[in-house]
Structure formats: C-alpha cells, structure tokens
Amino acid sequence: MANKNNLAYLLLILTTLFWSGNFIVGKAASNYQIPPFSLNFYRWLFAFIILLPFTFKEILDHKKYIFYNIGFFIILGITSITIFNSIVYYSLYYTQVISGVLMISTIPVWIMVVASILNIEKTNLFQIIGVILSLTGVLFIITKADIELIKSLNFNKGDLSMVVAMFSWAIYSALLRKKTYEVSQIALLEIIIICGLVFLIPIYFIEMNFGHSITLGKPFILTLTYVVLFPGILAFLFWIKGISIIGANRAGVFLHLMPIFGALMAIVIFDEKFMFYHFLGAIFIIAGITLSNKNKKNA
C-alpha cells in the first residue's frame, strides 16, 4: 500500500510540474499570437493520433460499454478537453501566469464542493468555511484588491474566464471518481479525448473564420510538442492513475504545488511580479485549502 501511495505521489508531482509548464508555454503562445482554441484543438488531435494504436482494439472490444455510458464520457470530455484547456490558453492572453496558477490552486476545494453536491463525498462546516476563504482569495486576485476596480466592474477578462476553467476541471475530477471503469486508464483517456475533440472541432472553425489561424513555424511546433506530450498525454494519464490510487480529494491537494512551480517559472522566464493582491489571495487560498483538508482528515 505504501509503495502504491508513493507511486501516486510521484505521478501527481510530475503532473503538477507538467501542468505548471503548460501555463508558461500557454503564455509564450499568446506572445507569439498562436490562437488559443486552435492550439488546444491541435494539442488533442495529435494526442488522439498518438494514443490510437495503443487503444484502438480495447475501445472496439468495449464499444457496447462505451456507448452505454456515452453521456457520462461526453461530460468528462467537454469539461476537461473542450472547456478547461481552451479557456486556460485564452485566459493567458489577458492575465499573468501567477494569477492563473493561484486561481487554479483552489480547484481542490471546488472538487470537494462538487463531490458533495453529487453525493460522491460528504462535507461539513470546515469545508464550507474553506470554500468561503478560498473564494475570497480568488476575489482578491480578480479584483486586484482595488476598490475602484470593484466599483467600475472593469475586471480582467482573463481572470474571469479562469474562474470558468477552474470550475470545469473540478467537475471533471469529481465525476472521474464517481465511477469504476471497465477500460484501462490509457483507453479511458482516449475516450475522453475523442468526446472532447468532437466539440472542439466547431470552435476551431469558428476561430479560423474570425481570422485567427495557425502560422506554421518553430514557435508553434515547439509549443505543440510540449503541450501534446507533457501536459496532454503524460499528465492526464498520471492524474487518472493518481486519482485511482488515492482518490480525487487527496489527489487534488497536489494542485497546490502549481502556484509554486508556476510562479517561480513565470518570475524567471517572463519577469512577472508577485504583487500584494497575489499575496492576499494566496493567504486566503492557503487558509481555505488547509481547513478543507483538516475536515477530510477528521471526517
């Protein structure tokens, strides 16, 4: 059991490192004007192609099971592949990496909320207080702790859209634990990719019709290579495996590493500044997460 837990911890640390790198690469993509929805479309198209030879037979063998649960798999695909990843890349056009990773770090709390609503796991007073504190931290980041900004309601649309992303991933992670699966983790990932990719296709063409198209070149090729292999295939497989070993709530705690990894890389690579409102937000987020996990341990 200890060895299994250690494996889960290693996989989840690598997952958060790869996903933190995804924010850095996503920010670089915005600097090179790589369209966010097109980048996400090609990320998952190539991930689908790479995984297909390893999953094709298993998916065919379990087609009856897959079609019986197709509605559930579509929800997993839309929340993780279609919505979350697209919106993260979109948000990074307008907001700092530090703001993004701090907000994403609240996802473990929202996983608990969703899991409670769906009767997957119970909640109580500690988690409720934790939710309030974490939400307060997110609000500090969105409003930049600026009263004038609050009065004018002139918020950064990157920060606001990142809220949608974090709730989308929380729904995906909570639902992922809801079922046991008759397919392997790599086949499950391929099924989720297929379901999410279907809904990305029209979004990709809409973005192209607005004049935002991919320019083939070194920045795009390097960006695509990273996002397909590391935050795409490897991190998703590691996340699914980690959740299968220690559960959604305990796995979610590892997302707290993302602000550390992401902020350090953003400061070094993009010379971003850790502002006072980041500090305020981080204090409330850490307090909320700490209370939520205290509840989990004592439950």
Rosetta blueprint (number, residue, H / E / L):
1 M L
2 A H
3 N H
4 K H
5 N H
6 N H
7 L H
8 A H
9 Y H
10 L H
11 L H
12 L H
13 I H
14 L H
15 T H
16 T H
17 L H
18 F H
19 W H
20 S H
21 G H
22 N H
23 F H
24 I H
25 V H
26 G H
27 K H
28 A H
29 A H
30 S H
31 N H
32 Y L
33 Q L
34 I L
35 P L
36 P H
37 F H
38 S H
39 L H
40 N H
41 F H
42 Y H
43 R H
44 W H
45 L H
46 F H
47 A H
48 F H
49 I H
50 I H
51 L H
52 L H
53 P H
54 F H
55 T H
56 F H
57 K H
58 E H
59 I H
60 L H
61 D H
62 H L
63 K H
64 K H
65 Y H
66 I H
67 F H
68 Y H
69 N L
70 I H
71 G H
72 F H
73 F H
74 I H
75 I H
76 L H
77 G H
78 I H
79 T H
80 S H
81 I H
82 T H
83 I H
84 F H
85 N H
86 S H
87 I H
88 V H
89 Y H
90 Y H
91 S H
92 L L
93 Y L
94 Y L
95 T L
96 Q L
97 V H
98 I H
99 S H
100 G H
101 V H
102 L H
103 M H
104 I H
105 S L
106 T L
107 I H
108 P H
109 V H
110 W H
111 I H
112 M H
113 V H
114 V H
115 A H
116 S H
117 I H
118 L L
119 N L
120 I L
121 E L
122 K L
123 T L
124 N L
125 L H
126 F H
127 Q H
128 I H
129 I H
130 G H
131 V H
132 I H
133 L H
134 S H
135 L H
136 T H
137 G H
138 V H
139 L H
140 F H
141 I H
142 I H
143 T H
144 K L
145 A L
146 D L
147 I H
148 E H
149 L H
150 I H
151 K H
152 S H
153 L L
154 N L
155 F L
156 N L
157 K H
158 G H
159 D H
160 L H
161 S H
162 M H
163 V H
164 V H
165 A H
166 M H
167 F H
168 S H
169 W H
170 A H
171 I H
172 Y H
173 S H
174 A H
175 L H
176 L H
177 R H
178 K H
179 K L
180 T L
181 Y L
182 E L
183 V L
184 S L
185 Q H
186 I H
187 A H
188 L H
189 L H
190 E H
191 I H
192 I H
193 I H
194 I H
195 C H
196 G H
197 L H
198 V H
199 F H
200 L H
201 I H
202 P H
203 I H
204 Y H
205 F H
206 I H
207 E H
208 M H
209 N H
210 F L
211 G L
212 H L
213 S L
214 I L
215 T L
216 L L
217 G L
218 K H
219 P H
220 F H
221 I H
222 L H
223 T H
224 L H
225 T H
226 Y H
227 V H
228 V H
229 L H
230 F H
231 P H
232 G H
233 I H
234 L H
235 A H
236 F H
237 L H
238 F H
239 W H
240 I H
241 K H
242 G H
243 I H
244 S H
245 I H
246 I H
247 G L
248 A H
249 N H
250 R H
251 A H
252 G H
253 V H
254 F H
255 L H
256 H H
257 L H
258 M H
259 P H
260 I H
261 F H
262 G H
263 A H
264 L H
265 M H
266 A H
267 I H
268 V H
269 I H
270 F H
271 D L
272 E L
273 K L
274 F L
275 M L
276 F H
277 Y H
278 H H
279 F H
280 L H
281 G H
282 A H
283 I H
284 F H
285 I H
286 I H
287 A H
288 G H
289 I H
290 T H
291 L H
292 S H
293 N H
294 K H
295 N H
296 K H
297 K H
298 N H
299 A L
